[in-house]
Amino acid sequence: MQPRTKLFLYNVKIDNTFLDRIDSIVLPTNVCQITAVCANLTNGSGYLSIFNEKTNEQILNQRFVAHDNKHFNVKNTPVYSTPENNNLSYVLRLIDTDPEKICRLKIYITYNEKPIQK
């Protein structure tokens, strides 16, 4: 049985009165391989790094994220990571934002799903 490709959305409101944010992304338990990452930041721009929480393996290094109208296929970054039931952590450094408006970070993670054992 072949693994299926799925998309996971991590969507969080960012407190843009601070310049840095470090947080965790809880992945579904059936993730066996991460194949791509796409990030978008509304009301701001900055740099995003993503790591495996347990092994500290770097998945994405200082990728520029901003609020733009680029299509998902253009912004999608191919990666190869096998998290093995681990979660991810990220570091977001804001370089431009308006504290009067709501800031949101959206990270789309494309992954292969483990087949269900019967």
N, C-alpha and C positions, 0 to 999 in steps of 0.2 A: 504494500500500500504506500503510495507516494505522499509526502507531506504536502499540505495545502498552504498556499500563501495567503496571509491575512494582513490587515492594517489595524494598528492600535493608535488611538489618539490620546495624547496627554495634553490636557487643557487646564491652565491655571492662571489665576489673576495675580499679577506681579505688583508688589508694593514699590512703586517707582520713586519713593522718597529716598531709597537707598541705591547705591551704585552697583552692588554685588548681591547675588542671590545664589545660595547653594542649597540644593534640595534633592529628593529622591524620586525616582519614577518606578512605581510598582508595576511590573510586567505580569501578564497572564501566566499561569503555571505551565501551559503547554508550549511555550516558546522554545524552539530548539536552535534556531539560527536567525540572526538579524541580518537582513539583506540591504536595507536602505533606510535613510533618515531624512526627513524634510521638516524644517523648522520655520515658523513665522512668528513675528512679534508685532502686535498692533500697538500703535501710539509709541513708537520708539525704534531705536536701533541699538545693536550691541554685538557682542561676541559670545558664542555658546560653545562649551566643551562638554562632552558626554563620556562617562567612564563606567566600567563594570564595577559595581559597588564592592564586591568581595575581592576580586583579583586586581583591581585598579587598572585594568586594561583600558587603554584609550581607544574609544570608538570614533569620536569626532573631536578635532582639535581646533579651537578658536575659529569656528565657522561664523561668518558675518550673517546676522539675521536682522531683518527689517520688515516694516509694513510696506509691501509692494504688491503689485497685481500680477506677478509672474505665475505661470501655470505650475501645478504640482509636479509635472514631469520635468520641468526645467530646473526647479529648486531641489528635487530629490537627489540626495547624495548616496551613491552606492557604497556600502560598507560590508565587512564580513566579521561577524562576532557570534560566538556560541556562549551565551550567558549561563547555561546549565543551572537553571532554576534560581539565578541571582537577579537582583534588581539592578537598576542603573542609577547613577547619580549624575548631576549636571552642575555646572558653574555658568552663570549668566552675568556678564559684565555690561551694564548699560553705558552707552556713550552719548545718547541723545534721547530725551523724553520730555513730555509735558506733564508735570505732577498734578495738574488740574484735571487731566483726563485719565480714564481707566486704561491700564496697560495689561495685555494678555499675551501669554506665551503658549503657542500650540506646536507640539512636536508630533509628527506622524511617523510611526515606526512600522516599517514593512518587515514581516517575519514569516518564517516557515513554521508551521504547526506540527507538533509531534503526532504521529498516528495513534489512535486509541487502541490499546492492547485489549484483546478479547480473551 
